[in-house]
Amino acid sequence: MPKVKDNLRIAIVSVVTALACLFGYMMFQNLCAELFIRWGLETRKTMDLFAHEFWLTFLVTALLVPVLEELIFRLCSCKLLQLTKLPDWAVIVISAVIFAVYHLSWSQLVYQFIMGVWLAWIFIKTRQIGWTMLIHVINNAIIVTYTYFVGEGDSVFTLSAGTVILSMGLAVATTVAVFWLIKKGIPNYEK
């Protein structure tokens, strides 16, 4: 019975982590995107790939992509890095860097790196890929749904001192909260 209780606790922490990652870094990511667009380093990305086909976009981006990325970046790369006998913290950081660079977006670099750290940490601690898939699917599902129905727009974000401070503060507060949740909320499965 303790395993069911532990799994329920991991599921709750996974959902909270996904939401905190998403909302805690959304403003920060938008701030970075706006700066990089203004500096000419990025252009606005739209979901033109599937045009107006919401369900196809949702299926691919919110379900298929996160599952495949978790199989590649957590299951394969973390396991391969662990074979090198690196300490867990090095495995987590290296896999997170690979995950962030893979997304090829300057404005999302910090967000993707932190997501990669949290996902790798959860995977290494629980040794179960399902929890990281759940976080990733929730994250992408919310982004796809929000983008489709609300849109990205040109005036989604404006640069002001208050917005920068709010973005940075929310990102720091979210980081602290999620690290605390992960440390206290996820039981360490015996090896």
FENMO-V928627 format. One record per residue. N is the residue number from 1. SS is DSSP state (~ for helix, > for strand, _ for the rest). Layout:
N/SS + N/SS
This chain:
1/_ + 2/~ + 3/~ + 4/~ + 5/~ + 6/~ + 7/~ + 8/~ + 9/~ + 10/~ + 11/~ + 12/~ + 13/~ + 14/~ + 15/~ + 16/~ + 17/~ + 18/~ + 19/~ + 20/~ + 21/~ + 22/~ + 23/~ + 24/~ + 25/~ + 26/~ + 27/~ + 28/~ + 29/~ + 30/~ + 31/~ + 32/~ + 33/~ + 34/~ + 35/~ + 36/~ + 37/~ + 38/~ + 39/_ + 40/_ + 41/_ + 42/_ + 43/_ + 44/_ + 45/_ + 46/_ + 47/_ + 48/~ + 49/~ + 50/~ + 51/_ + 52/_ + 53/_ + 54/~ + 55/~ + 56/~ + 57/~ + 58/~ + 59/~ + 60/~ + 61/~ + 62/~ + 63/~ + 64/~ + 65/~ + 66/~ + 67/~ + 68/~ + 69/~ + 70/~ + 71/~ + 72/~ + 73/~ + 74/~ + 75/~ + 76/~ + 77/~ + 78/~ + 79/~ + 80/~ + 81/~ + 82/~ + 83/~ + 84/_ + 85/_ + 86/_ + 87/_ + 88/~ + 89/~ + 90/~ + 91/~ + 92/~ + 93/~ + 94/~ + 95/~ + 96/~ + 97/~ + 98/~ + 99/~ + 100/~ + 101/~ + 102/~ + 103/_ + 104/_ + 105/_ + 106/~ + 107/~ + 108/~ + 109/~ + 110/~ + 111/~ + 112/~ + 113/~ + 114/~ + 115/~ + 116/~ + 117/~ + 118/~ + 119/~ + 120/~ + 121/~ + 122/~ + 123/~ + 124/~ + 125/~ + 126/~ + 127/_ + 128/_ + 129/~ + 130/~ + 131/~ + 132/~ + 133/~ + 134/~ + 135/~ + 136/~ + 137/~ + 138/~ + 139/~ + 140/~ + 141/~ + 142/~ + 143/~ + 144/~ + 145/~ + 146/~ + 147/~ + 148/~ + 149/~ + 150/~ + 151/_ + 152/_ + 153/_ + 154/_ + 155/_ + 156/_ + 157/_ + 158/_ + 159/_ + 160/_ + 161/~ + 162/~ + 163/~ + 164/~ + 165/~ + 166/~ + 167/~ + 168/~ + 169/~ + 170/~ + 171/~ + 172/~ + 173/~ + 174/~ + 175/~ + 176/~ + 177/~ + 178/~ + 179/~ + 180/~ + 181/~ + 182/~ + 183/~ + 184/~ + 185/~ + 186/_ + 187/_ + 188/_ + 189/_ + 190/_ + 191/_
